[in-house]
Amino acid sequence: MTGTQSIHSDPGDDQAEMIAMYRRLATMDPPALRSLAVDLQRLSDESAAAAALQAAPAIHTKARRDAQRAAAAWAALTSDKAEA
């Protein structure tokens, strides 16, 4: 956990921060962000499948977080294309 993160942080703020980070990557290297988005989506899909098979809260938390990361990357790609 970094100094700017808190165990009580707002998930919406986390999502906005991830999108902002991915937007910066999009301005520097759009193909890298596309590749990252694909990898994050694959990871999200795998985590969701694992969560569907197991009831452990930690697995469900990981699946949610992986889905948020993938969604943020795709949102950054979409907003980058809209701004271009």
PDB file of N, CA, C and O in Angstrom:
ATOM      1  N   MET A   1       0.841  -1.164   0.000  1.00  0.00           N
ATOM      2  CA  MET A   1       0.000   0.000   0.000  1.00  0.00           C
ATOM      3  C   MET A   1       0.894   1.237   0.000  1.00  0.00           C
ATOM      4  O   MET A   1       1.839   1.329   0.784  1.00  0.00           O
ATOM      5  N   THR A   2       0.593   2.179  -0.878  1.00  0.00           N
ATOM      6  CA  THR A   2       1.399   3.393  -0.944  1.00  0.00           C
ATOM      7  C   THR A   2       0.894   4.414   0.055  1.00  0.00           C
ATOM      8  O   THR A   2      -0.147   4.220   0.682  1.00  0.00           O
ATOM      9  N   GLY A   3       1.628   5.494   0.200  1.00  0.00           N
ATOM     10  CA  GLY A   3       1.249   6.549   1.117  1.00  0.00           C
ATOM     11  C   GLY A   3      -0.044   7.227   0.730  1.00  0.00           C
ATOM     12  O   GLY A   3      -0.722   7.791   1.589  1.00  0.00           O
ATOM     13  N   THR A   4      -0.407   7.188  -0.552  1.00  0.00           N
ATOM     14  CA  THR A   4      -1.632   7.843  -0.991  1.00  0.00           C
ATOM     15  C   THR A   4      -2.841   6.930  -0.903  1.00  0.00           C
ATOM     16  O   THR A   4      -3.971   7.389  -1.075  1.00  0.00           O
ATOM     17  N   GLN A   5      -2.630   5.646  -0.639  1.00  0.00           N
ATOM     18  CA  GLN A   5      -3.736   4.714  -0.525  1.00  0.00           C
ATOM     19  C   GLN A   5      -4.146   4.583   0.922  1.00  0.00           C
ATOM     20  O   GLN A   5      -3.342   4.777   1.834  1.00  0.00           O
ATOM     21  N   SER A   6      -5.397   4.253   1.119  1.00  0.00           N
ATOM     22  CA  SER A   6      -5.928   4.067   2.453  1.00  0.00           C
ATOM     23  C   SER A   6      -6.805   2.834   2.443  1.00  0.00           C
ATOM     24  O   SER A   6      -7.397   2.492   1.419  1.00  0.00           O
ATOM     25  N   ILE A   7      -6.890   2.170   3.577  1.00  0.00           N
ATOM     26  CA  ILE A   7      -7.769   1.013   3.644  1.00  0.00           C
ATOM     27  C   ILE A   7      -9.225   1.459   3.588  1.00  0.00           C
ATOM     28  O   ILE A   7     -10.122   0.641   3.387  1.00  0.00           O
ATOM     29  N   HIS A   8      -9.460   2.770   3.767  1.00  0.00           N
ATOM     30  CA  HIS A   8     -10.814   3.304   3.722  1.00  0.00           C
ATOM     31  C   HIS A   8     -11.042   4.139   2.468  1.00  0.00           C
ATOM     32  O   HIS A   8     -11.949   4.972   2.453  1.00  0.00           O
ATOM     33  N   SER A   9     -10.261   3.946   1.431  1.00  0.00           N
ATOM     34  CA  SER A   9     -10.400   4.754   0.224  1.00  0.00           C
ATOM     35  C   SER A   9     -11.691   4.414  -0.497  1.00  0.00           C
ATOM     36  O   SER A   9     -12.199   3.297  -0.401  1.00  0.00           O
ATOM     37  N   ASP A  10     -12.212   5.391  -1.219  1.00  0.00           N
ATOM     38  CA  ASP A  10     -13.440   5.235  -1.981  1.00  0.00           C
ATOM     39  C   ASP A  10     -13.137   4.465  -3.261  1.00  0.00           C
ATOM     40  O   ASP A  10     -12.248   4.863  -4.013  1.00  0.00           O
ATOM     41  N   PRO A  11     -13.850   3.377  -3.526  1.00  0.00           N
ATOM     42  CA  PRO A  11     -13.591   2.613  -4.757  1.00  0.00           C
ATOM     43  C   PRO A  11     -13.730   3.463  -6.013  1.00  0.00           C
ATOM     44  O   PRO A  11     -13.018   3.230  -6.990  1.00  0.00           O
ATOM     45  N   GLY A  12     -14.623   4.435  -6.010  1.00  0.00           N
ATOM     46  CA  GLY A  12     -14.771   5.323  -7.163  1.00  0.00           C
ATOM     47  C   GLY A  12     -13.526   6.148  -7.402  1.00  0.00           C
ATOM     48  O   GLY A  12     -13.139   6.386  -8.546  1.00  0.00           O
ATOM     49  N   ASP A  13     -12.892   6.587  -6.312  1.00  0.00           N
ATOM     50  CA  ASP A  13     -11.643   7.332  -6.429  1.00  0.00           C
ATOM     51  C   ASP A  13     -10.543   6.444  -6.986  1.00  0.00           C
ATOM     52  O   ASP A  13      -9.747   6.879  -7.817  1.00  0.00           O
ATOM     53  N   ASP A  14     -10.500   5.200  -6.529  1.00  0.00           N
ATOM     54  CA  ASP A  14      -9.503   4.252  -7.034  1.00  0.00           C
ATOM     55  C   ASP A  14      -9.682   4.045  -8.534  1.00  0.00           C
ATOM     56  O   ASP A  14      -8.706   4.015  -9.284  1.00  0.00           O
ATOM     57  N   GLN A  15     -10.931   3.903  -8.964  1.00  0.00           N
ATOM     58  CA  GLN A  15     -11.216   3.688 -10.380  1.00  0.00           C
ATOM     59  C   GLN A  15     -10.783   4.916 -11.183  1.00  0.00           C
ATOM     60  O   GLN A  15     -10.179   4.778 -12.247  1.00  0.00           O
ATOM     61  N   ALA A  16     -11.086   6.105 -10.685  1.00  0.00           N
ATOM     62  CA  ALA A  16     -10.699   7.333 -11.386  1.00  0.00           C
ATOM     63  C   ALA A  16      -9.183   7.450 -11.476  1.00  0.00           C
ATOM     64  O   ALA A  16      -8.653   7.885 -12.498  1.00  0.00           O
ATOM     65  N   GLU A  17      -8.486   7.066 -10.416  1.00  0.00           N
ATOM     66  CA  GLU A  17      -7.021   7.107 -10.431  1.00  0.00           C
ATOM     67  C   GLU A  17      -6.453   6.112 -11.438  1.00  0.00           C
ATOM     68  O   GLU A  17      -5.492   6.417 -12.144  1.00  0.00           O
ATOM     69  N   MET A  18      -7.050   4.921 -11.504  1.00  0.00           N
ATOM     70  CA  MET A  18      -6.585   3.927 -12.475  1.00  0.00           C
ATOM     71  C   MET A  18      -6.814   4.427 -13.901  1.00  0.00           C
ATOM     72  O   MET A  18      -5.937   4.293 -14.753  1.00  0.00           O
ATOM     73  N   ILE A  19      -7.981   4.999 -14.161  1.00  0.00           N
ATOM     74  CA  ILE A  19      -8.265   5.507 -15.502  1.00  0.00           C
ATOM     75  C   ILE A  19      -7.282   6.607 -15.861  1.00  0.00           C
ATOM     76  O   ILE A  19      -6.782   6.643 -16.985  1.00  0.00           O
ATOM     77  N   ALA A  20      -6.995   7.505 -14.925  1.00  0.00           N
ATOM     78  CA  ALA A  20      -6.038   8.586 -15.181  1.00  0.00           C
ATOM     79  C   ALA A  20      -4.653   8.015 -15.495  1.00  0.00           C
ATOM     80  O   ALA A  20      -3.972   8.498 -16.399  1.00  0.00           O
ATOM     81  N   MET A  21      -4.242   6.997 -14.755  1.00  0.00           N
ATOM     82  CA  MET A  21      -2.939   6.381 -14.991  1.00  0.00           C
ATOM     83  C   MET A  21      -2.900   5.740 -16.378  1.00  0.00           C
ATOM     84  O   MET A  21      -1.919   5.884 -17.108  1.00  0.00           O
ATOM     85  N   TYR A  22      -3.977   5.030 -16.735  1.00  0.00           N
ATOM     86  CA  TYR A  22      -4.015   4.388 -18.041  1.00  0.00           C
ATOM     87  C   TYR A  22      -4.107   5.417 -19.170  1.00  0.00           C
ATOM     88  O   TYR A  22      -3.587   5.180 -20.261  1.00  0.00           O
ATOM     89  N   ARG A  23      -4.753   6.545 -18.926  1.00  0.00           N
ATOM     90  CA  ARG A  23      -4.798   7.609 -19.944  1.00  0.00           C
ATOM     91  C   ARG A  23      -3.401   8.159 -20.205  1.00  0.00           C
ATOM     92  O   ARG A  23      -3.038   8.442 -21.347  1.00  0.00           O
ATOM     93  N   ARG A  24      -2.618   8.309 -19.131  1.00  0.00           N
ATOM     94  CA  ARG A  24      -1.225   8.768 -19.308  1.00  0.00           C
ATOM     95  C   ARG A  24      -0.455   7.770 -20.160  1.00  0.00           C
ATOM     96  O   ARG A  24       0.313   8.160 -21.040  1.00  0.00           O
ATOM     97  N   LEU A  25      -0.662   6.483 -19.899  1.00  0.00           N
ATOM     98  CA  LEU A  25      -0.003   5.456 -20.710  1.00  0.00           C
ATOM     99  C   LEU A  25      -0.463   5.552 -22.161  1.00  0.00           C
ATOM    100  O   LEU A  25       0.338   5.386 -23.080  1.00  0.00           O
ATOM    101  N   ALA A  26      -1.750   5.818 -22.368  1.00  0.00           N
ATOM    102  CA  ALA A  26      -2.281   5.932 -23.731  1.00  0.00           C
ATOM    103  C   ALA A  26      -1.618   7.072 -24.492  1.00  0.00           C
ATOM    104  O   ALA A  26      -1.400   6.961 -25.698  1.00  0.00           O
ATOM    105  N   THR A  27      -1.296   8.160 -23.810  1.00  0.00           N
ATOM    106  CA  THR A  27      -0.648   9.272 -24.501  1.00  0.00           C
ATOM    107  C   THR A  27       0.806   8.956 -24.818  1.00  0.00           C
ATOM    108  O   THR A  27       1.356   9.468 -25.793  1.00  0.00           O
ATOM    109  N   MET A  28       1.432   8.116 -24.002  1.00  0.00           N
ATOM    110  CA  MET A  28       2.831   7.772 -24.226  1.00  0.00           C
ATOM    111  C   MET A  28       2.996   6.612 -25.204  1.00  0.00           C
ATOM    112  O   MET A  28       3.890   6.629 -26.051  1.00  0.00           O
ATOM    113  N   ASP A  29       2.124   5.598 -25.083  1.00  0.00           N
ATOM    114  CA  ASP A  29       2.301   4.380 -25.874  1.00  0.00           C
ATOM    115  C   ASP A  29       0.960   3.659 -26.034  1.00  0.00           C
ATOM    116  O   ASP A  29       0.684   2.698 -25.316  1.00  0.00           O
ATOM    117  N   PRO A  30       0.120   4.123 -26.980  1.00  0.00           N
ATOM    118  CA  PRO A  30      -1.203   3.500 -27.153  1.00  0.00           C
ATOM    119  C   PRO A  30      -1.163   1.988 -27.384  1.00  0.00           C
ATOM    120  O   PRO A  30      -1.995   1.281 -26.817  1.00  0.00           O
ATOM    121  N   PRO A  31      -0.230   1.455 -28.195  1.00  0.00           N
ATOM    122  CA  PRO A  31      -0.202  -0.002 -28.360  1.00  0.00           C
ATOM    123  C   PRO A  31       0.075  -0.740 -27.039  1.00  0.00           C
ATOM    124  O   PRO A  31      -0.441  -1.835 -26.814  1.00  0.00           O
ATOM    125  N   ALA A  32       0.884  -0.135 -26.180  1.00  0.00           N
ATOM    126  CA  ALA A  32       1.159  -0.772 -24.887  1.00  0.00           C
ATOM    127  C   ALA A  32      -0.112  -0.830 -24.044  1.00  0.00           C
ATOM    128  O   ALA A  32      -0.363  -1.831 -23.372  1.00  0.00           O
ATOM    129  N   LEU A  33      -0.915   0.235 -24.074  1.00  0.00           N
ATOM    130  CA  LEU A  33      -2.166   0.220 -23.314  1.00  0.00           C
ATOM    131  C   LEU A  33      -3.127  -0.812 -23.893  1.00  0.00           C
ATOM    132  O   LEU A  33      -3.801  -1.511 -23.136  1.00  0.00           O
ATOM    133  N   ARG A  34      -3.205  -0.919 -25.198  1.00  0.00           N
ATOM    134  CA  ARG A  34      -4.083  -1.938 -25.795  1.00  0.00           C
ATOM    135  C   ARG A  34      -3.654  -3.334 -25.357  1.00  0.00           C
ATOM    136  O   ARG A  34      -4.493  -4.162 -25.001  1.00  0.00           O
ATOM    137  N   SER A  35      -2.367  -3.590 -25.382  1.00  0.00           N
ATOM    138  CA  SER A  35      -1.850  -4.883 -24.955  1.00  0.00           C
ATOM    139  C   SER A  35      -2.147  -5.122 -23.468  1.00  0.00           C
ATOM    140  O   SER A  35      -2.547  -6.218 -23.073  1.00  0.00           O
ATOM    141  N   LEU A  36      -1.947  -4.093 -22.662  1.00  0.00           N
ATOM    142  CA  LEU A  36      -2.230  -4.203 -21.231  1.00  0.00           C
ATOM    143  C   LEU A  36      -3.710  -4.478 -20.999  1.00  0.00           C
ATOM    144  O   LEU A  36      -4.063  -5.321 -20.174  1.00  0.00           O
ATOM    145  N   ALA A  37      -4.577  -3.774 -21.719  1.00  0.00           N
ATOM    146  CA  ALA A  37      -6.019  -3.970 -21.551  1.00  0.00           C
ATOM    147  C   ALA A  37      -6.413  -5.413 -21.868  1.00  0.00           C
ATOM    148  O   ALA A  37      -7.222  -6.009 -21.158  1.00  0.00           O
ATOM    149  N   VAL A  38      -5.846  -5.964 -22.922  1.00  0.00           N
ATOM    150  CA  VAL A  38      -6.138  -7.359 -23.279  1.00  0.00           C
ATOM    151  C   VAL A  38      -5.668  -8.296 -22.163  1.00  0.00           C
ATOM    152  O   VAL A  38      -6.395  -9.210 -21.774  1.00  0.00           O
ATOM    153  N   ASP A  39      -4.459  -8.073 -21.650  1.00  0.00           N
ATOM    154  CA  ASP A  39      -3.941  -8.916 -20.567  1.00  0.00           C
ATOM    155  C   ASP A  39      -4.778  -8.776 -19.298  1.00  0.00           C
ATOM    156  O   ASP A  39      -5.058  -9.766 -18.622  1.00  0.00           O
ATOM    157  N   LEU A  40      -5.176  -7.540 -18.974  1.00  0.00           N
ATOM    158  CA  LEU A  40      -6.002  -7.326 -17.785  1.00  0.00           C
ATOM    159  C   LEU A  40      -7.371  -7.984 -17.949  1.00  0.00           C
ATOM    160  O   LEU A  40      -7.928  -8.504 -16.982  1.00  0.00           O
ATOM    161  N   GLN A  41      -7.909  -7.965 -19.154  1.00  0.00           N
ATOM    162  CA  GLN A  41      -9.197  -8.619 -19.394  1.00  0.00           C
ATOM    163  C   GLN A  41      -9.068 -10.125 -19.231  1.00  0.00           C
ATOM    164  O   GLN A  41      -9.945 -10.761 -18.647  1.00  0.00           O
ATOM    165  N   ARG A  42      -7.988 -10.698 -19.739  1.00  0.00           N
ATOM    166  CA  ARG A  42      -7.760 -12.138 -19.583  1.00  0.00           C
ATOM    167  C   ARG A  42      -7.655 -12.495 -18.099  1.00  0.00           C
ATOM    168  O   ARG A  42      -8.253 -13.471 -17.645  1.00  0.00           O
ATOM    169  N   LEU A  43      -6.892 -11.697 -17.350  1.00  0.00           N
ATOM    170  CA  LEU A  43      -6.741 -11.930 -15.916  1.00  0.00           C
ATOM    171  C   LEU A  43      -8.090 -11.798 -15.203  1.00  0.00           C
ATOM    172  O   LEU A  43      -8.411 -12.594 -14.320  1.00  0.00           O
ATOM    173  N   SER A  44      -8.868 -10.799 -15.588  1.00  0.00           N
ATOM    174  CA  SER A  44     -10.191 -10.610 -14.998  1.00  0.00           C
ATOM    175  C   SER A  44     -11.090 -11.810 -15.276  1.00  0.00           C
ATOM    176  O   SER A  44     -11.793 -12.285 -14.384  1.00  0.00           O
ATOM    177  N   ASP A  45     -11.065 -12.294 -16.507  1.00  0.00           N
ATOM    178  CA  ASP A  45     -11.880 -13.455 -16.871  1.00  0.00           C
ATOM    179  C   ASP A  45     -11.473 -14.685 -16.056  1.00  0.00           C
ATOM    180  O   ASP A  45     -12.327 -15.439 -15.589  1.00  0.00           O
ATOM    181  N   GLU A  46     -10.167 -14.879 -15.892  1.00  0.00           N
ATOM    182  CA  GLU A  46      -9.677 -16.021 -15.108  1.00  0.00           C
ATOM    183  C   GLU A  46     -10.082 -15.893 -13.641  1.00  0.00           C
ATOM    184  O   GLU A  46     -10.476 -16.879 -13.017  1.00  0.00           O
ATOM    185  N   SER A  47      -9.987 -14.686 -13.090  1.00  0.00           N
ATOM    186  CA  SER A  47     -10.368 -14.464 -11.698  1.00  0.00           C
ATOM    187  C   SER A  47     -11.858 -14.674 -11.501  1.00  0.00           C
ATOM    188  O   SER A  47     -12.279 -15.243 -10.494  1.00  0.00           O
ATOM    189  N   ALA A  48     -12.658 -14.218 -12.456  1.00  0.00           N
ATOM    190  CA  ALA A  48     -14.106 -14.408 -12.363  1.00  0.00           C
ATOM    191  C   ALA A  48     -14.457 -15.893 -12.394  1.00  0.00           C
ATOM    192  O   ALA A  48     -15.336 -16.343 -11.659  1.00  0.00           O
ATOM    193  N   ALA A  49     -13.775 -16.643 -13.236  1.00  0.00           N
ATOM    194  CA  ALA A  49     -14.018 -18.086 -13.305  1.00  0.00           C
ATOM    195  C   ALA A  49     -13.649 -18.756 -11.984  1.00  0.00           C
ATOM    196  O   ALA A  49     -14.375 -19.628 -11.507  1.00  0.00           O
ATOM    197  N   ALA A  50     -12.533 -18.357 -11.397  1.00  0.00           N
ATOM    198  CA  ALA A  50     -12.124 -18.925 -10.111  1.00  0.00           C
ATOM    199  C   ALA A  50     -13.131 -18.563  -9.019  1.00  0.00           C
ATOM    200  O   ALA A  50     -13.463 -19.394  -8.173  1.00  0.00           O
ATOM    201  N   ALA A  51     -13.611 -17.320  -9.043  1.00  0.00           N
ATOM    202  CA  ALA A  51     -14.581 -16.884  -8.040  1.00  0.00           C
ATOM    203  C   ALA A  51     -15.903 -17.636  -8.177  1.00  0.00           C
ATOM    204  O   ALA A  51     -16.586 -17.886  -7.184  1.00  0.00           O
ATOM    205  N   ALA A  52     -16.259 -17.991  -9.398  1.00  0.00           N
ATOM    206  CA  ALA A  52     -17.497 -18.736  -9.615  1.00  0.00           C
ATOM    207  C   ALA A  52     -17.411 -20.146  -9.023  1.00  0.00           C
ATOM    208  O   ALA A  52     -18.426 -20.749  -8.675  1.00  0.00           O
ATOM    209  N   LEU A  53     -16.192 -20.654  -8.918  1.00  0.00           N
ATOM    210  CA  LEU A  53     -16.001 -22.012  -8.414  1.00  0.00           C
ATOM    211  C   LEU A  53     -15.760 -22.077  -6.910  1.00  0.00           C
ATOM    212  O   LEU A  53     -15.932 -23.129  -6.294  1.00  0.00           O
ATOM    213  N   GLN A  54     -15.357 -20.941  -6.316  1.00  0.00           N
ATOM    214  CA  GLN A  54     -14.986 -20.944  -4.907  1.00  0.00           C
ATOM    215  C   GLN A  54     -15.680 -19.794  -4.181  1.00  0.00           C
ATOM    216  O   GLN A  54     -15.886 -18.718  -4.744  1.00  0.00           O
ATOM    217  N   ALA A  55     -16.027 -20.037  -2.946  1.00  0.00           N
ATOM    218  CA  ALA A  55     -16.752 -19.038  -2.167  1.00  0.00           C
ATOM    219  C   ALA A  55     -15.844 -18.179  -1.293  1.00  0.00           C
ATOM    220  O   ALA A  55     -16.339 -17.317  -0.567  1.00  0.00           O
ATOM    221  N   ALA A  56     -14.548 -18.387  -1.343  1.00  0.00           N
ATOM    222  CA  ALA A  56     -13.631 -17.645  -0.479  1.00  0.00           C
ATOM    223  C   ALA A  56     -13.705 -16.141  -0.758  1.00  0.00           C
ATOM    224  O   ALA A  56     -13.576 -15.723  -1.908  1.00  0.00           O
ATOM    225  N   PRO A  57     -13.910 -15.329   0.274  1.00  0.00           N
ATOM    226  CA  PRO A  57     -14.017 -13.887   0.089  1.00  0.00           C
ATOM    227  C   PRO A  57     -12.797 -13.270  -0.595  1.00  0.00           C
ATOM    228  O   PRO A  57     -12.939 -12.333  -1.381  1.00  0.00           O
ATOM    229  N   ALA A  58     -11.622 -13.775  -0.308  1.00  0.00           N
ATOM    230  CA  ALA A  58     -10.406 -13.216  -0.913  1.00  0.00           C
ATOM    231  C   ALA A  58     -10.410 -13.404  -2.427  1.00  0.00           C
ATOM    232  O   ALA A  58      -9.940 -12.537  -3.164  1.00  0.00           O
ATOM    233  N   ILE A  59     -10.927 -14.512  -2.881  1.00  0.00           N
ATOM    234  CA  ILE A  59     -10.985 -14.779  -4.325  1.00  0.00           C
ATOM    235  C   ILE A  59     -11.989 -13.839  -4.994  1.00  0.00           C
ATOM    236  O   ILE A  59     -11.754 -13.349  -6.099  1.00  0.00           O
ATOM    237  N   HIS A  60     -13.097 -13.596  -4.318  1.00  0.00           N
ATOM    238  CA  HIS A  60     -14.096 -12.671  -4.866  1.00  0.00           C
ATOM    239  C   HIS A  60     -13.572 -11.239  -4.869  1.00  0.00           C
ATOM    240  O   HIS A  60     -13.840 -10.485  -5.804  1.00  0.00           O
ATOM    241  N   THR A  61     -12.836 -10.862  -3.842  1.00  0.00           N
ATOM    242  CA  THR A  61     -12.233  -9.534  -3.786  1.00  0.00           C
ATOM    243  C   THR A  61     -11.233  -9.360  -4.919  1.00  0.00           C
ATOM    244  O   THR A  61     -11.206  -8.317  -5.572  1.00  0.00           O
ATOM    245  N   LYS A  62     -10.411 -10.379  -5.154  1.00  0.00           N
ATOM    246  CA  LYS A  62      -9.439 -10.317  -6.249  1.00  0.00           C
ATOM    247  C   LYS A  62     -10.151 -10.218  -7.596  1.00  0.00           C
ATOM    248  O   LYS A  62      -9.728  -9.460  -8.468  1.00  0.00           O
ATOM    249  N   ALA A  63     -11.218 -10.971  -7.766  1.00  0.00           N
ATOM    250  CA  ALA A  63     -11.962 -10.931  -9.027  1.00  0.00           C
ATOM    251  C   ALA A  63     -12.544  -9.545  -9.275  1.00  0.00           C
ATOM    252  O   ALA A  63     -12.504  -9.042 -10.397  1.00  0.00           O
ATOM    253  N   ARG A  64     -13.091  -8.925  -8.217  1.00  0.00           N
ATOM    254  CA  ARG A  64     -13.628  -7.564  -8.363  1.00  0.00           C
ATOM    255  C   ARG A  64     -12.541  -6.581  -8.739  1.00  0.00           C
ATOM    256  O   ARG A  64     -12.729  -5.749  -9.626  1.00  0.00           O
ATOM    257  N   ARG A  65     -11.410  -6.671  -8.071  1.00  0.00           N
ATOM    258  CA  ARG A  65     -10.296  -5.756  -8.329  1.00  0.00           C
ATOM    259  C   ARG A  65      -9.752  -5.957  -9.748  1.00  0.00           C
ATOM    260  O   ARG A  65      -9.459  -4.983 -10.442  1.00  0.00           O
ATOM    261  N   ASP A  66      -9.619  -7.189 -10.171  1.00  0.00           N
ATOM    262  CA  ASP A  66      -9.146  -7.458 -11.531  1.00  0.00           C
ATOM    263  C   ASP A  66     -10.130  -6.905 -12.565  1.00  0.00           C
ATOM    264  O   ASP A  66      -9.722  -6.370 -13.596  1.00  0.00           O
ATOM    265  N   ALA A  67     -11.415  -7.038 -12.283  1.00  0.00           N
ATOM    266  CA  ALA A  67     -12.425  -6.495 -13.195  1.00  0.00           C
ATOM    267  C   ALA A  67     -12.350  -4.971 -13.249  1.00  0.00           C
ATOM    268  O   ALA A  67     -12.519  -4.377 -14.314  1.00  0.00           O
ATOM    269  N   GLN A  68     -12.097  -4.337 -12.099  1.00  0.00           N
ATOM    270  CA  GLN A  68     -11.961  -2.874 -12.070  1.00  0.00           C
ATOM    271  C   GLN A  68     -10.763  -2.416 -12.890  1.00  0.00           C
ATOM    272  O   GLN A  68     -10.843  -1.431 -13.623  1.00  0.00           O
ATOM    273  N   ARG A  69      -9.664  -3.129 -12.765  1.00  0.00           N
ATOM    274  CA  ARG A  69      -8.467  -2.764 -13.540  1.00  0.00           C
ATOM    275  C   ARG A  69      -8.719  -2.892 -15.037  1.00  0.00           C
ATOM    276  O   ARG A  69      -8.350  -2.008 -15.810  1.00  0.00           O
ATOM    277  N   ALA A  70      -9.340  -3.983 -15.442  1.00  0.00           N
ATOM    278  CA  ALA A  70      -9.632  -4.180 -16.863  1.00  0.00           C
ATOM    279  C   ALA A  70     -10.588  -3.092 -17.362  1.00  0.00           C
ATOM    280  O   ALA A  70     -10.390  -2.531 -18.439  1.00  0.00           O
ATOM    281  N   ALA A  71     -11.612  -2.802 -16.580  1.00  0.00           N
ATOM    282  CA  ALA A  71     -12.578  -1.776 -16.982  1.00  0.00           C
ATOM    283  C   ALA A  71     -11.911  -0.410 -17.103  1.00  0.00           C
ATOM    284  O   ALA A  71     -12.219   0.357 -18.015  1.00  0.00           O
ATOM    285  N   ALA A  72     -11.002  -0.108 -16.188  1.00  0.00           N
ATOM    286  CA  ALA A  72     -10.300   1.179 -16.240  1.00  0.00           C
ATOM    287  C   ALA A  72      -9.425   1.279 -17.486  1.00  0.00           C
ATOM    288  O   ALA A  72      -9.366   2.333 -18.119  1.00  0.00           O
ATOM    289  N   ALA A  73      -8.757   0.207 -17.835  1.00  0.00           N
ATOM    290  CA  ALA A  73      -7.911   0.220 -19.028  1.00  0.00           C
ATOM    291  C   ALA A  73      -8.753   0.407 -20.283  1.00  0.00           C
ATOM    292  O   ALA A  73      -8.392   1.193 -21.159  1.00  0.00           O
ATOM    293  N   TRP A  74      -9.871  -0.308 -20.378  1.00  0.00           N
ATOM    294  CA  TRP A  74     -10.739  -0.157 -21.548  1.00  0.00           C
ATOM    295  C   TRP A  74     -11.355   1.235 -21.586  1.00  0.00           C
ATOM    296  O   TRP A  74     -11.505   1.818 -22.660  1.00  0.00           O
ATOM    297  N   ALA A  75     -11.713   1.773 -20.420  1.00  0.00           N
ATOM    298  CA  ALA A  75     -12.277   3.141 -20.383  1.00  0.00           C
ATOM    299  C   ALA A  75     -11.254   4.157 -20.859  1.00  0.00           C
ATOM    300  O   ALA A  75     -11.599   5.097 -21.575  1.00  0.00           O
ATOM    301  N   ALA A  76     -10.012   3.980 -20.473  1.00  0.00           N
ATOM    302  CA  ALA A  76      -8.957   4.897 -20.916  1.00  0.00           C
ATOM    303  C   ALA A  76      -8.755   4.795 -22.423  1.00  0.00           C
ATOM    304  O   ALA A  76      -8.555   5.807 -23.095  1.00  0.00           O
ATOM    305  N   LEU A  77      -8.806   3.586 -22.949  1.00  0.00           N
ATOM    306  CA  LEU A  77      -8.687   3.413 -24.405  1.00  0.00           C
ATOM    307  C   LEU A  77      -9.843   4.082 -25.122  1.00  0.00           C
ATOM    308  O   LEU A  77      -9.639   4.768 -26.123  1.00  0.00           O
ATOM    309  N   THR A  78     -11.036   3.892 -24.628  1.00  0.00           N
ATOM    310  CA  THR A  78     -12.222   4.471 -25.240  1.00  0.00           C
ATOM    311  C   THR A  78     -12.189   5.990 -25.181  1.00  0.00           C
ATOM    312  O   THR A  78     -12.495   6.656 -26.170  1.00  0.00           O
ATOM    313  N   SER A  79     -11.819   6.546 -24.025  1.00  0.00           N
ATOM    314  CA  SER A  79     -11.786   8.002 -23.895  1.00  0.00           C
ATOM    315  C   SER A  79     -10.666   8.592 -24.730  1.00  0.00           C
ATOM    316  O   SER A  79     -10.788   9.710 -25.231  1.00  0.00           O
ATOM    317  N   ASP A  80      -9.582   7.856 -24.886  1.00  0.00           N
ATOM    318  CA  ASP A  80      -8.461   8.340 -25.715  1.00  0.00           C
ATOM    319  C   ASP A  80      -8.906   8.431 -27.173  1.00  0.00           C
ATOM    320  O   ASP A  80      -8.556   9.383 -27.869  1.00  0.00           O
ATOM    321  N   LYS A  81      -9.671   7.450 -27.635  1.00  0.00           N
ATOM    322  CA  LYS A  81     -10.158   7.457 -29.016  1.00  0.00           C
ATOM    323  C   LYS A  81     -11.180   8.571 -29.210  1.00  0.00           C
ATOM    324  O   LYS A  81     -11.226   9.188 -30.274  1.00  0.00           O
ATOM    325  N   ALA A  82     -12.005   8.837 -28.189  1.00  0.00           N
ATOM    326  CA  ALA A  82     -13.009   9.887 -28.287  1.00  0.00           C
ATOM    327  C   ALA A  82     -12.371  11.261 -28.326  1.00  0.00           C
ATOM    328  O   ALA A  82     -12.880  12.172 -28.979  1.00  0.00           O
ATOM    329  N   GLU A  83     -11.240  11.413 -27.615  1.00  0.00           N
ATOM    330  CA  GLU A  83     -10.560  12.703 -27.570  1.00  0.00           C
ATOM    331  C   GLU A  83      -9.716  12.948 -28.818  1.00  0.00           C
ATOM    332  O   GLU A  83      -9.418  14.095 -29.149  1.00  0.00           O
ATOM    333  N   ALA A  84      -9.329  11.876 -29.511  1.00  0.00           N
ATOM    334  CA  ALA A  84      -8.445  12.004 -30.684  1.00  0.00           C
ATOM    335  C   ALA A  84      -9.162  12.584 -31.882  1.00  0.00           C
ATOM    336  O   ALA A  84      -8.557  12.753 -32.941  1.00  0.00           O
TER     337      ALA A  84
END
